[in-house]
């Protein structure tokens, strides 16, 4: 349990200990559950009528050619906020687990390419512990849900993201998706992932940073490309 505190205070020490005895269940489950709880809490407290109108407005904004009849039909088929909350909460939990498994495979392959003895369990440990700063993002959302109006969009509560922390872009803006998806906590996560790799394999910072940053460069690079074109 001391790792949960020391990953923020003495991360190099934590990764040195994980090199000999990798673990991942505690941080992975903590991140998955807290993400699911923050998502579920939002949908359980949001004003259902307002949320339905908000959704319809966002759909109409992105599809201005939609007729009133089509919009009404879509609204009739859409689940309510409470039902959506359960789907979103369970989905958030599953997404965290799946993403971590994918990252573990990525680190396994990166180890083979760089000639480093990276096992799947070590890969899971690296992605799980380096992602711990994202807990702060979920806590911020929970705090926002408990203190904000029930007529507040979920994206407005994610105050660690570029949007809404630094800019507030309309949903139909070319850069809206990237700005709403990019958390400033990513920089902390990338540093921890690079530190873990460097600590385990005594590599240089160059290799460690490339390994830690490559997936995000690809993901955000594709999003930026779509925004440009």
N, C-alpha and C positions, 0 to 999 in steps of 0.2 A: 504493500500500500504506500510505502514511502516514495515509490517511483512516481505516484500521482502528483506529489508535491515537488519532488526534485527535478522532474522533467521541465519545470518552469524555472527552477533555481540553479540546479547543477546538471544540465542535460548531458554533458560529456560523461559524468560519473554514471548516470543511468545507462547510457549506451555501452559503456565499458562493462557494466554488469550484465547487460542483455546479450553481449557478445558470447558470454559463457553459458548463459541460461536464458534463451529468448522466451518471452511470454507476450501474449497479445489479447487474451480474452477480456481482461479488465478494461483496458482503454477502448477496445473495439465495441464492446457491449455498452459501455458508458456513453460513448459518442452516439451509437445507434439509438439507444433508448432516449437520451436527452433530445436528440434531433426529432425523434418521433413525438415525444411529449410536447415540445415547443410547437410543432405543427398541429397536433391534435388540440392543444389548448387554444390556439388561435381560432380554429373552426368551431370549437364549442362555445366560444364567447362572442364571436362576431354576430352582428345583427343579420339574421337570415334574409330578411326582405331587402335590406340595403345591399347585401352581398350578391343577391341574385341580379339586382339592377346594375351593380358594379361590373359583374361578369358580362352582362349583356352589352354594356357600354364599351367594354374592352373589345369584345367580339366585333361590334359595329365599327369601332375605330379602325380595326385591322381589315374589315371587310365592308367598306362603305357601300358597295353595290348590293348588299343584302337587303331584301325587302322586309317590310314590317311583318308580313305573314311568316316569312322564313325565320325571322328573329323570334317571333312568338312560338313557333314550332320548336325551335332549338331550346328556348327557355323551358318549355313543357317537358322536354326530354332530359334536361340537366338535373342531376341529383341535388338535393338541398345541402346547405352548409354543413349540417351535422353529419349526414351520410358521407359527404365528401371528406369530412375530417377523419373518419375512420379509414377510408381508402388512402388518404394522403399520409396519415400517421404510419400505417403499416407499410405503405410504399416507401416512405422516407427511411424506415428501419431497414428494409430489404435493400434499398439502393446503397446505403452505407456499407453493408456486408458485402454486396456484390462488387462494389468499387474497390474495397480493400482486397478482395480476392484477386481481382484483375491486377491491381498494383503489385501484389505479392508475386504474381507470375512475371510481371514486367521486371521487378528487381532480380528475380531468378535468371531471366534472360540477360539482363544487364551484367550480372555477375559472370555469366558464361562468356559474353563478348569481351569484357574487360579482364578476364582471367582471374576473377575473384571467386572464392568458394562460398557463394550465397545459396543457402537452402530456402525452401518454401516457408518454413517456420520463421526463419530470420527475416524474410521479406514481409511476412505479416506483422512481425514485431516492429519493423522499421516504419511501415506505413501507419500502423496503429498508434504508436507512441509519438511519432512526428506530427500526427494530426491533432494532438491534444489541444492546441490553441483554439481549434474550432469549437471547443466547448464554450468558449467565451461568446461566440456568435449566437449559440443557442440560448445562453443565459440572457443575452441582450434582448433577444426576441421575446423570451418569457417575461422579462421585466417590462417590455413595451406592451405586451398583451394585457398585463395586469394594471398598467397605469394609463393606457390610451383609451380613446373613444372606441366603442364597439363597431364604429363605422370607419375603421382605418384599414387600408389595403395592407396585406401581408408584406409586400415588398417595401413598404414605408417603415416597417419595424426592423428591417435587417440593416441596422446602422453601422455595421462593419463593412458594408459593400460600398463601392464607389458611388453608386446611386442607391440610397439617397444621401449618403454622408457628404459627398463633395459636389455632386450635381443632381438635378432632378429632371430627367428626360421623359418626354411623353412616350407611351408604349409603342407608337408607330415610328419613333425615331430610329434611324439606322443603327445607332450605337447603343440603343436601350438594352438589348439583351446582354451584351457584354458588360455594360456598366452595372447592371443589376445582378450579374452573376459573379463578378470579380470582387472577392473579399480582400481587404487589406491584411487580413490575418494570413493570407497565402504566403506573404513574405516570411513570416515567423515559421510557418510549416516547412517552407523550402529550406530555410536555414537549419532546422532541426533534422530534416531528412539528409541534407548534405553533411551535417556534423556526425550523424549516425554512421553514414557510409565511410567517412574519413576516419572515424574512431575505430571501426571494425577492421578496415583493410589498410589503415595507415597510408592512404592515398593522398595525393595533393588536393587542394581545394578545387582546382580546375576540374578534375574528373568527378569529384563529389558533386559539384554544382551542376555539371552537365547531366549527370544521372538523375539528380533531384528535380531539375527544371524541365527536362525534355518532354515528359507527358503534358505538362501545363503549357509549354510553348506550342505544342501541336494543337491542343484543345482551344486555347485562346487565340492562336494564330488563325485557325479555321473560322472562328467567330468573327475575328477582325476582317478576314477576307470577305466574308459574306456581307459585313457592314460596308465595306468599301465598294463592292460591286453591286 
